Every structure is written in structure tokens, then in C-alpha cells.
Amino acid sequence: MCVSTLVKAEFTSRPKPSQCPICAFSWSRRSNSSGLPRARAGGTRSRRPFRSGETVGVTGSTLLHLLPLKTFHADRNSPVRSASLETEGFVHCSPDERTTLAVANTLYRETTEPMVALELDPAKLSAPVRWEEPNPAPPAGTPADALFPHVYGPLEREAVIGVRYARRDAAGRYLSLETRSRTAEEFDLLPHPEGGWYRQTWAGPVRIEHNGGTRSSATMIYFLLPPGQLSAWHTVASDELWLWHRGGPLTLCLGGDGPRPVDEPERLVLGAGAGQAPQAVVPAGTWQCAQAAATAETLVSCVVSPGFDFADFRVL
């Protein structure tokens, strides 16, 4: 959904349904005497064909293009391209976060790799942007009369004014698109399903049987919790060692090993101040959550042994 050379799409006089792999389902191109597709303008605006090179939409508004993170990083010296540019003649984009999330949940629910949405300044794109309607319907969660912006050419890197990282819950549903803090950028962290940001930095080479599967002997991650944020209650089927690095104190709540967290959990404070400790151990199967101080983020490492696997992860 969701360039230095203008790509012109040619259309035949007969409608040819085609699959829109990013922003819609099946498309029917309706041509007119100009050879360009018609699109519903919406509201009270009249319906008319788009002119070649015309950018349609609110002046100054940004667009979002959804793609795998590894695709964005594949060739940083070249414009961002999409397979749809060759098959459909345009790159799919979305007008806002809600629409982008609807597309992600419709088309990328089974994808395991990290997804990002590129924030684009249309004024910095040399290709035209045309707002067109899907047929028969837009993705679930978007208005029935929604129009989708299509960029008829590659996306120049200069037009990318921001990168938003897709956050998912433990079931894989996309929840939000978020920008990274300076620390998250510094350590190249990604959104974690329980909240916060993380990156696995090590996995032990020795493999062992644990909890019905094969696991590394141990794993380690960076975990960053922004100011005031509270991670979700969760359990891990292994012991977990928390190591405080920098930032404000982190309150670690332990809620027992019952079917749900207890009403009055034990509280441990990680940090370098009086009454605080730089490390803590959470026994396997114990409900836990963490909260950063109201005015300061916290960076920690978490070591899990036997190694972490999302199959061993329960979250409320």
C-alpha cells in the first residue's frame, strides 16, 4: 500500500481485472480517451480522469508505503521499488496509519519478518500520485469509499522523511506504527510484542530439549522501555536474568506462578541508586511485567536459559 524516470501505465480499452497485492484485492482498470484510469474522487467532487503527471490529494499530506524492513535496507543507494511497479505500473501507498494497519492485517498477518512504513513527502516524488478506488472493496477496517494513493514510479530516497516500525501483539496482529527513539536507533531495536523495544544479540550454540522443543542453551537481548511505559504481564518457560545498563530505574513486578498474576505482586527495582540492584532473576513460569520511570527510559539486557522461544511465551 501501501524515480527520476516517469513511468507511464498503458491501459487497453477493455477492463482487465488484476490483483492489487498491497492496497486492495482485485482491480478493474477503466480507461477513457486519454488512456488513463478513472477514479472516484469521493465526497461531492465530480468523477473525472486523472491527467498524466497529476498529483491528486491534499497538498502537503504525507503517504505511507508498507514493506519488509530488509527490503528497505537492501540497496540504500537506489530508489525504493516494488514488484507492483512492474506488474501494475505503480507503487502502492496508504493515506494514513489506520489504513496501513488494515492492509497489514489483511495481507501480512502471516509474515514473520519486521515490517516498516515509509513516510513519504509527495512533493519530493518526481512520479505522479493518483488516488484510485479498489474493487470490490478496500481492506477490512477502512471506509467503503476509501481511495488509495498509487505512485507511478519508484520512490526516491529523498522523499522518505520518516520510518515507522510496525508493532504487533503476540498473536501477530498489527497494532501501531511507531518511530524509534534515539536509543532504539543507536542499538537498532525493534518493537516487542509485550511492549518496549528489543534486539537479540546472542544465542548459545549448544542446543537442548526444553518445553517440548529444541532451544539454544541461552539467549540474550537488549530491551528498552520508554519513559513511563508498562510492559504487558507475561511468562517465560525458562529462568530470566535482567541486567540494568543505563537510564532511569526499572520496576520489575513478579506476580507468582498461578493462572493469573496475583493482586499484590512483589516489586524489585533495577538501577544504580540506593535500594536498587543492577540485576534480578525471574524464575521460570513466573508472571512478570516491567515499568520505566515516568521521566526516563531504561535500557537492560535479558538473558533467558534455556533460550527464549515465542512458543514458550504467554502474555495477557
C-alpha positions as a Markdown table, in Angstrom:
| # | Residue | x | y | z |
|---|---|---|---|---|
| 1 | Met | 0.0 | 0.0 | 0.0 |
| 2 | Cys | 0.7 | 0.6 | 0.8 |
| 3 | Val | 12.1 | 7.9 | -9.7 |
| 4 | Ser | 13.8 | 10.0 | -11.6 |
| 5 | Thr | 12.1 | 8.5 | -14.7 |
| 6 | Leu | 8.3 | 8.9 | -15.1 |
| 7 | Val | 6.7 | 5.5 | -15.7 |
| 8 | Lys | 3.5 | 5.7 | -17.8 |
| 9 | Ala | 1.0 | 2.9 | -17.4 |
| 10 | Glu | -0.8 | 1.8 | -20.6 |
| 11 | Phe | -4.3 | 0.6 | -20.4 |
| 12 | Thr | -6.4 | -1.2 | -23.0 |
| 13 | Ser | -10.0 | -0.2 | -23.9 |
| 14 | Arg | -11.4 | -3.4 | -22.2 |
| 15 | Pro | -11.4 | -3.7 | -18.4 |
| 16 | Lys | -8.8 | -6.1 | -17.3 |
| 17 | Pro | -9.2 | -7.2 | -13.6 |
| 18 | Ser | -5.8 | -7.6 | -11.9 |
| 19 | Gln | -4.7 | -8.4 | -8.4 |
| 20 | Cys | -3.5 | -5.5 | -6.3 |
| 21 | Pro | -1.0 | -7.2 | -3.9 |
| 22 | Ile | -0.6 | -4.3 | -1.5 |
| 23 | Cys | -3.5 | -2.0 | -1.1 |
| 24 | Ala | -6.6 | -3.8 | -2.4 |
| 25 | Phe | -7.8 | -7.0 | -3.7 |
| 26 | Ser | -8.9 | -7.2 | -7.3 |
| 27 | Trp | -8.7 | -4.1 | -9.5 |
| 28 | Ser | -10.6 | -3.3 | -12.7 |
| 29 | Arg | -8.9 | -0.6 | -14.8 |
| 30 | Arg | -11.4 | 1.6 | -16.7 |
| 31 | Ser | -9.9 | 3.6 | -19.4 |
| 32 | Asn | -11.0 | 6.7 | -21.2 |
| 33 | Ser | -10.0 | 8.6 | -24.3 |
| 34 | Ser | -6.8 | 9.7 | -22.5 |
| 35 | Gly | -5.8 | 6.2 | -21.8 |
| 36 | Leu | -5.6 | 6.9 | -18.0 |
| 37 | Pro | -7.6 | 5.2 | -15.3 |
| 38 | Arg | -10.7 | 6.8 | -13.8 |
| 39 | Ala | -11.0 | 7.1 | -10.1 |
| 40 | Arg | -13.8 | 8.1 | -7.8 |
| 41 | Ala | -12.9 | 11.4 | -6.1 |
| 42 | Gly | -15.3 | 10.9 | -3.2 |
| 43 | Gly | -17.5 | 13.4 | -1.4 |
| 44 | Thr | -19.1 | 16.0 | -3.7 |
| 45 | Arg | -16.2 | 16.2 | -6.1 |
| 46 | Ser | -17.0 | 15.2 | -9.6 |
| 47 | Arg | -15.7 | 12.0 | -11.2 |
| 48 | Arg | -13.1 | 12.6 | -13.9 |
| 49 | Pro | -10.0 | 11.0 | -15.4 |
| 50 | Phe | -6.6 | 11.8 | -13.9 |
| 51 | Arg | -4.2 | 13.7 | -16.2 |
| 52 | Ser | -0.7 | 12.4 | -16.9 |
| 53 | Gly | 1.7 | 13.6 | -14.2 |
| 54 | Glu | -1.1 | 15.0 | -12.0 |
| 55 | Thr | -0.7 | 14.6 | -8.2 |
| 56 | Val | -4.1 | 14.2 | -6.6 |
| 57 | Gly | -4.7 | 14.6 | -2.9 |
| 58 | Val | -4.2 | 17.1 | -0.1 |
| 59 | Thr | -1.2 | 19.3 | -0.7 |
| 60 | Gly | 1.5 | 18.7 | 1.9 |
| 61 | Ser | -0.1 | 15.5 | 3.2 |
| 62 | Thr | 2.3 | 12.5 | 3.6 |
| 63 | Leu | 1.8 | 9.0 | 2.3 |
| 64 | Leu | 2.8 | 5.7 | 3.8 |
| 65 | His | 4.3 | 2.7 | 2.0 |
| 66 | Leu | 4.4 | -0.6 | 3.7 |
| 67 | Leu | 7.3 | -3.0 | 3.1 |
| 68 | Pro | 9.6 | -5.5 | 4.8 |
| 69 | Leu | 12.4 | -3.9 | 6.7 |
| 70 | Lys | 15.0 | -6.0 | 4.9 |
| 71 | Thr | 13.7 | -4.7 | 1.5 |
| 72 | Phe | 14.1 | -1.1 | 2.6 |
| 73 | His | 17.7 | -1.8 | 3.6 |
| 74 | Ala | 18.6 | -3.9 | 0.6 |
| 75 | Asp | 20.1 | -1.2 | -1.5 |
| 76 | Arg | 20.2 | 2.2 | 0.2 |
| 77 | Asn | 21.7 | 3.9 | -2.8 |
| 78 | Ser | 18.8 | 3.2 | -5.1 |
| 79 | Pro | 15.2 | 4.3 | -5.1 |
| 80 | Val | 12.7 | 2.0 | -3.4 |
| 81 | Arg | 10.9 | -0.2 | -5.9 |
| 82 | Ser | 8.1 | -2.6 | -5.6 |
| 83 | Ala | 7.1 | -5.7 | -7.6 |
| 84 | Ser | 3.8 | -4.0 | -8.4 |
| 85 | Leu | 5.7 | -1.3 | -10.3 |
| 86 | Glu | 6.4 | -3.9 | -13.0 |
| 87 | Thr | 3.1 | -5.7 | -12.8 |
| 88 | Glu | 0.7 | -2.9 | -12.1 |
| 89 | Gly | 2.6 | 0.2 | -13.1 |
| 90 | Phe | 2.6 | 1.8 | -9.7 |
| 91 | Val | 3.8 | 1.5 | -6.1 |
| 92 | His | 1.0 | 1.0 | -3.5 |
| 93 | Cys | 0.7 | 3.5 | -0.7 |
| 94 | Ser | -1.8 | 4.4 | 2.1 |
| 95 | Pro | -3.0 | 7.8 | 3.2 |
| 96 | Asp | -2.8 | 7.2 | 7.0 |
| 97 | Glu | -1.8 | 4.9 | 9.8 |
| 98 | Arg | -5.3 | 3.3 | 10.2 |
| 99 | Thr | -5.4 | 2.3 | 6.5 |
| 100 | Thr | -1.9 | 1.0 | 6.6 |
| 101 | Leu | -2.6 | -1.2 | 9.6 |
| 102 | Ala | -5.8 | -2.5 | 7.9 |
| 103 | Val | -3.7 | -3.5 | 4.9 |
| 104 | Ala | -1.0 | -5.1 | 7.1 |
| 105 | Asn | -3.6 | -7.2 | 9.0 |
| 106 | Thr | -5.2 | -8.2 | 5.7 |
| 107 | Leu | -2.2 | -9.1 | 3.7 |
| 108 | Tyr | 0.8 | -9.6 | 6.1 |
| 109 | Arg | -0.7 | -11.3 | 9.1 |
| 110 | Glu | 1.3 | -14.5 | 8.4 |
| 111 | Thr | 4.6 | -12.6 | 7.8 |
| 112 | Thr | 7.2 | -13.1 | 10.4 |
| 113 | Glu | 9.8 | -10.6 | 9.3 |
| 114 | Pro | 9.7 | -7.0 | 10.6 |
| 115 | Met | 7.6 | -4.5 | 8.6 |
| 116 | Val | 8.0 | -0.8 | 8.3 |
| 117 | Ala | 6.0 | 2.0 | 6.8 |
| 118 | Leu | 8.0 | 4.7 | 4.9 |
| 119 | Glu | 6.6 | 8.2 | 5.4 |
| 120 | Leu | 6.8 | 9.9 | 2.1 |
| 121 | Asp | 6.6 | 13.6 | 1.1 |
| 122 | Pro | 4.7 | 13.7 | -2.2 |
| 123 | Ala | 6.3 | 17.0 | -3.2 |
| 124 | Lys | 9.7 | 15.2 | -3.3 |
| 125 | Leu | 8.4 | 12.4 | -5.6 |
| 126 | Ser | 9.0 | 13.0 | -9.3 |
| 127 | Ala | 6.4 | 10.4 | -10.2 |
| 128 | Pro | 2.7 | 11.3 | -10.2 |
| 129 | Val | 0.4 | 10.2 | -7.4 |
| 130 | Arg | -3.1 | 9.0 | -8.4 |
| 131 | Trp | -5.9 | 8.3 | -5.9 |
| 132 | Glu | -7.8 | 5.3 | -7.1 |
| 133 | Glu | -10.5 | 3.0 | -5.7 |
| 134 | Pro | -10.2 | -0.7 | -5.0 |
| 135 | Asn | -12.7 | -3.2 | -6.4 |
| 136 | Pro | -14.7 | -4.9 | -4.9 |
| 137 | Ala | -13.9 | -3.4 | -1.5 |
| 138 | Pro | -11.0 | -1.9 | 0.5 |
| 139 | Pro | -9.3 | -4.0 | 3.2 |
| 140 | Ala | -11.4 | -4.6 | 6.4 |
| 141 | Gly | -11.4 | -1.7 | 8.7 |
| 142 | Thr | -11.3 | 1.0 | 6.0 |
| 143 | Pro | -14.3 | 3.1 | 4.7 |
| 144 | Ala | -16.2 | 1.6 | 1.8 |
| 145 | Asp | -15.4 | 4.7 | -0.3 |
| 146 | Ala | -11.7 | 4.7 | 0.5 |
| 147 | Leu | -9.3 | 5.8 | -2.2 |
| 148 | Phe | -5.7 | 4.6 | -2.3 |
| 149 | Pro | -2.7 | 6.7 | -3.5 |
| 150 | His | -0.6 | 5.0 | -6.1 |
| 151 | Val | 2.8 | 6.3 | -7.1 |
| 152 | Tyr | 3.5 | 5.8 | -10.8 |
| 153 | Gly | 7.3 | 5.4 | -10.4 |
| 154 | Pro | 10.0 | 4.3 | -7.9 |
| 155 | Leu | 10.2 | 6.1 | -4.5 |
| 156 | Glu | 13.2 | 8.3 | -4.3 |
| 157 | Arg | 15.1 | 8.1 | -1.1 |
| 158 | Glu | 15.0 | 11.8 | -0.7 |
| 159 | Ala | 11.2 | 11.6 | -0.4 |
| 160 | Val | 11.4 | 9.3 | 2.6 |
| 161 | Ile | 11.0 | 11.7 | 5.6 |
| 162 | Gly | 10.4 | 9.1 | 8.3 |
| 163 | Val | 10.4 | 5.4 | 9.0 |
| 164 | Arg | 7.7 | 3.9 | 11.2 |
| 165 | Tyr | 8.1 | 0.4 | 12.7 |
| 166 | Ala | 5.1 | -1.9 | 12.8 |
| 167 | Arg | 4.3 | -3.1 | 16.3 |
| 168 | Arg | 2.4 | -6.5 | 16.6 |
| 169 | Asp | 0.9 | -8.3 | 19.5 |
| 170 | Ala | 1.8 | -11.9 | 20.5 |
| 171 | Ala | -0.9 | -13.2 | 18.1 |
| 172 | Gly | 0.6 | -11.4 | 15.2 |
| 173 | Arg | -1.9 | -8.6 | 14.8 |
| 174 | Tyr | -0.5 | -5.2 | 13.8 |
| 175 | Leu | -1.3 | -2.6 | 16.4 |
| 176 | Ser | 0.5 | 0.6 | 15.6 |
| 177 | Leu | 3.3 | 2.3 | 13.5 |
| 178 | Glu | 5.9 | 3.8 | 15.7 |
| 179 | Thr | 9.1 | 5.9 | 15.3 |
| 180 | Arg | 12.2 | 4.9 | 17.1 |
| 181 | Ser | 13.8 | 6.9 | 19.9 |
| 182 | Arg | 17.5 | 7.9 | 19.7 |
| 183 | Thr | 18.5 | 4.9 | 21.9 |
| 184 | Ala | 16.4 | 2.5 | 19.8 |
| 185 | Glu | 18.1 | 3.8 | 16.7 |
| 186 | Glu | 21.5 | 3.5 | 18.4 |
| 187 | Phe | 21.0 | -0.2 | 19.2 |
| 188 | Asp | 18.9 | -1.0 | 16.2 |
| 189 | Leu | 15.9 | -2.2 | 18.3 |
| 190 | Leu | 12.5 | -3.3 | 17.1 |
| 191 | Pro | 9.1 | -3.3 | 18.7 |
| 192 | His | 8.5 | -6.2 | 21.2 |
| 193 | Pro | 5.0 | -7.8 | 21.5 |
| 194 | Glu | 5.0 | -7.2 | 25.3 |
| 195 | Gly | 5.9 | -3.6 | 24.8 |
| 196 | Gly | 9.2 | -1.8 | 24.6 |
| 197 | Trp | 11.9 | -2.4 | 22.0 |
| 198 | Tyr | 14.4 | -5.2 | 21.7 |
| 199 | Arg | 17.1 | -7.0 | 19.6 |
| 200 | Gln | 18.5 | -10.4 | 20.2 |
| 201 | Thr | 22.3 | -10.1 | 20.5 |
| 202 | Trp | 23.4 | -13.7 | 21.2 |
| 203 | Ala | 22.1 | -17.3 | 21.2 |
| 204 | Gly | 24.2 | -20.1 | 22.7 |
| 205 | Pro | 25.5 | -22.6 | 20.1 |
| 206 | Val | 24.6 | -25.6 | 22.2 |
| 207 | Arg | 21.1 | -26.9 | 21.5 |
| 208 | Ile | 19.0 | -28.7 | 24.2 |
| 209 | Glu | 15.5 | -30.2 | 24.5 |
| 210 | His | 13.2 | -28.0 | 26.6 |
| 211 | Asn | 9.4 | -27.5 | 26.9 |
| 212 | Gly | 8.6 | -29.8 | 24.0 |
| 213 | Gly | 11.1 | -28.4 | 21.6 |
| 214 | Thr | 14.8 | -27.7 | 20.8 |
| 215 | Arg | 16.2 | -24.5 | 22.2 |
| 216 | Ser | 19.5 | -22.7 | 22.5 |
| 217 | Ser | 21.2 | -23.2 | 25.9 |
| 218 | Ala | 20.7 | -19.5 | 26.5 |
| 219 | Thr | 19.7 | -16.3 | 24.6 |
| 220 | Met | 20.3 | -12.6 | 25.3 |
| 221 | Ile | 18.5 | -9.4 | 24.1 |
| 222 | Tyr | 18.7 | -5.7 | 24.6 |
| 223 | Phe | 15.4 | -4.4 | 25.9 |
| 224 | Leu | 14.4 | -0.7 | 26.0 |
| 225 | Leu | 11.4 | 0.6 | 27.8 |
| 226 | Pro | 10.4 | 4.2 | 27.1 |
| 227 | Pro | 9.6 | 6.7 | 29.9 |
| 228 | Gly | 6.5 | 5.7 | 31.9 |
| 229 | Gln | 5.7 | 2.7 | 29.8 |
| 230 | Leu | 4.5 | -0.6 | 31.3 |
| 231 | Ser | 5.1 | -3.9 | 29.6 |
| 232 | Ala | 2.4 | -6.5 | 29.5 |
| 233 | Trp | 2.1 | -9.2 | 32.1 |
| 234 | His | 3.7 | -12.3 | 30.6 |
| 235 | Thr | 5.5 | -15.6 | 31.5 |
| 236 | Val | 8.5 | -17.3 | 30.0 |
| 237 | Ala | 9.1 | -21.1 | 30.4 |
| 238 | Ser | 12.8 | -20.5 | 31.5 |
| 239 | Asp | 14.6 | -18.5 | 34.1 |
| 240 | Glu | 15.3 | -14.9 | 33.0 |
| 241 | Leu | 18.1 | -12.7 | 34.2 |
| 242 | Trp | 17.6 | -8.9 | 34.0 |
| 243 | Leu | 20.7 | -6.7 | 33.8 |
| 244 | Trp | 20.3 | -3.0 | 34.1 |
| 245 | His | 22.6 | -0.8 | 31.9 |
| 246 | Arg | 21.5 | 2.8 | 31.8 |
| 247 | Gly | 18.7 | 5.3 | 32.1 |
| 248 | Gly | 16.2 | 5.5 | 34.9 |
| 249 | Pro | 15.2 | 2.8 | 37.4 |
| 250 | Leu | 13.1 | 0.0 | 36.2 |
| 251 | Thr | 10.4 | -1.6 | 38.5 |
| 252 | Leu | 10.1 | -5.3 | 37.9 |
| 253 | Cys | 6.8 | -6.8 | 39.2 |
| 254 | Leu | 6.6 | -10.5 | 40.0 |
| 255 | Gly | 3.1 | -11.9 | 40.1 |
| 256 | Gly | 3.6 | -15.6 | 41.1 |
| 257 | Asp | 3.2 | -18.7 | 39.0 |
| 258 | Gly | -0.6 | -19.2 | 39.2 |
| 259 | Pro | -3.0 | -19.0 | 36.3 |
| 260 | Arg | -3.0 | -15.2 | 36.5 |
| 261 | Pro | -0.8 | -12.6 | 38.3 |
| 262 | Val | -1.6 | -12.0 | 41.9 |
| 263 | Asp | -3.3 | -8.8 | 43.0 |
| 264 | Glu | -0.3 | -7.6 | 45.1 |
| 265 | Pro | 2.9 | -8.5 | 43.2 |
| 266 | Glu | 6.4 | -8.4 | 44.5 |
| 267 | Arg | 8.3 | -5.4 | 43.3 |
| 268 | Leu | 12.0 | -5.2 | 42.5 |
| 269 | Val | 13.7 | -2.0 | 41.4 |
| 270 | Leu | 16.6 | -2.3 | 39.0 |
| 271 | Gly | 19.1 | 0.6 | 38.8 |
| 272 | Ala | 22.2 | 2.1 | 40.4 |
| 273 | Gly | 20.6 | 4.1 | 43.2 |
| 274 | Ala | 20.1 | 3.4 | 46.9 |
| 275 | Gly | 17.9 | 0.4 | 47.5 |
| 276 | Gln | 18.2 | -0.6 | 43.9 |
| 277 | Ala | 20.0 | -3.6 | 42.3 |
| 278 | Pro | 21.7 | -3.9 | 38.8 |
| 279 | Gln | 20.3 | -7.4 | 38.3 |
| 280 | Ala | 17.4 | -9.6 | 39.1 |
| 281 | Val | 16.3 | -13.2 | 38.3 |
| 282 | Val | 12.7 | -14.1 | 37.4 |
| 283 | Pro | 12.1 | -17.9 | 37.9 |
| 284 | Ala | 10.6 | -19.9 | 35.0 |
| 285 | Gly | 6.8 | -19.7 | 34.7 |
| 286 | Thr | 6.6 | -16.5 | 36.9 |
| 287 | Trp | 4.3 | -13.8 | 35.8 |
| 288 | Gln | 6.3 | -10.6 | 35.3 |
| 289 | Cys | 5.9 | -7.1 | 33.9 |
| 290 | Ala | 8.2 | -4.0 | 34.0 |
| 291 | Gln | 7.7 | -0.3 | 34.2 |
| 292 | Ala | 10.1 | 2.5 | 33.4 |
| 293 | Ala | 10.3 | 5.7 | 35.5 |
| 294 | Ala | 7.9 | 8.4 | 34.4 |
| 295 | Thr | 10.6 | 10.7 | 33.0 |
| 296 | Ala | 13.4 | 8.4 | 31.9 |
| 297 | Glu | 13.8 | 5.4 | 29.6 |
| 298 | Thr | 15.6 | 2.2 | 30.8 |
| 299 | Leu | 18.0 | 0.0 | 28.8 |
| 300 | Val | 18.5 | -3.5 | 30.1 |
| 301 | Ser | 19.7 | -6.9 | 28.9 |
| 302 | Cys | 17.6 | -10.0 | 29.4 |
| 303 | Val | 19.3 | -13.4 | 29.5 |
| 304 | Val | 17.0 | -16.5 | 29.2 |
| 305 | Ser | 18.1 | -20.0 | 29.9 |
| 306 | Pro | 17.2 | -22.4 | 28.3 |
| 307 | Gly | 16.9 | -20.0 | 25.4 |
| 308 | Phe | 13.9 | -17.9 | 24.6 |
| 309 | Asp | 11.3 | -19.0 | 22.0 |
| 310 | Phe | 8.0 | -17.4 | 21.4 |
| 311 | Ala | 6.4 | -20.8 | 21.7 |
| 312 | Asp | 7.3 | -20.5 | 25.4 |
| 313 | Phe | 5.8 | -17.0 | 25.8 |
| 314 | Arg | 2.4 | -16.3 | 27.4 |
| 315 | Val | 1.1 | -12.7 | 27.5 |
| 316 | Leu | -2.1 | -11.1 | 28.9 |
